[in-house]
Amino acid sequence: MSIDSFTMSPLPAILFGAGKAQMLPQTLADYGRLVLLLVGERSLQTNPVWPKLQESMEDLGLEVHIEKITGEPSPKLVDAIVEDYRQHDVAVVAAIGGGAVLDGGKAIAAMLTMEGSIIEYLEGVGSREPAGTKVPFVAVPTTAGTGSELTCNSVISAVSREGFKKSLRHENFMPDAAIIDPVLTANCPDKVSAFCSMDGFSQLVEAYLSSKATPMTDDLALGAISRLGRLNGPLTRICQGKADLADRTAMSYGAAISGICLANAGLGIIHGFASVLGGLFPIPHGAVCATLLAVCNRVTLTKLQKEQSDSVALQKYARLGRIFSNREKASDRFYQESFIEMLIELTELVQPAPLSSYGITFSDLETIAVQSGCKNNPIELDVGERKEILKELL
Ligand SMILES: [Fe+2]
């Protein structure tokens, strides 16, 4: 089989595995003394690894300033923290938390070297191009889903009915180091872990099916999906709230790979909807991915079967189905359908709330459908088709 040409963005140093969080103090010390550390709402101080990290940072003589990122990072929050630290000689920014904290930290590390407000640099909002400079940034995820530790964009939210969710993006905004320790995800509540896993899993599937997929992102995505999948594998156990450390390790790996894949292959219709829904309504990103996952794939597959029977994406759907099926030598059509059935079962385990529970009404659907795009979905779904999906999930 021939291999098409592709390009791949550079990756940070990746320290992966149980116990790797202990490498954080020395990693930070390598950059200098003054550390700006971003943490989430749920205090890092309750995490069992924190006392030891704190002791090691003190032993190394680090001056650590801690700031909280509560909820998804807004332009106002990023600007306020940047304003406080612009005159300091921050040697390194680190973020320990979920995707929102990592995105906030990534944006702050960049904005510390740039003038003006972050809003001026956001895609589709501002008119200034980021120069690509930043303070060194270390990402330490405590959830397994967004893959932000290995992406070069930071999602910034201003949630309201006139709101947005847009990216600050530059190839240079990739973290300098990603310390991925699955032990840190252990005190994440089961429901949050399940929603995060649906986000990471969806990113792998969307990037694999993407019209911009490359041989390298395909291999990475398929490898990570295989580790998560199989029948009754880690993904299912996370969605059931029965995950052990091995399952969490597989999901942390899958999430990280999903970041690499989305940064290089793009995403599809689920994230096309998610960014718009997340900007207009207070709906957590993982929850919206869980809500959309099965139905968006079913509609995409059905249209491909009807209109593009020779599509590569159909072969890919069959390949995904094979990973999750215990039946051998069935037809491609069987595996394509069985993949959708598996997604429906997964959704039933996670039980995401309907869109109406976030304040979305029938009269909002047209606006959401118009504003949403299909990104790099393997087949375009028009506004009418997008509205039908939303109607089904209301
Ligand atoms: Fe996502």
Residues whose N, C-alpha, C, O or C-beta is under 5 A from the ligand:
A	BS01	LIG	D199
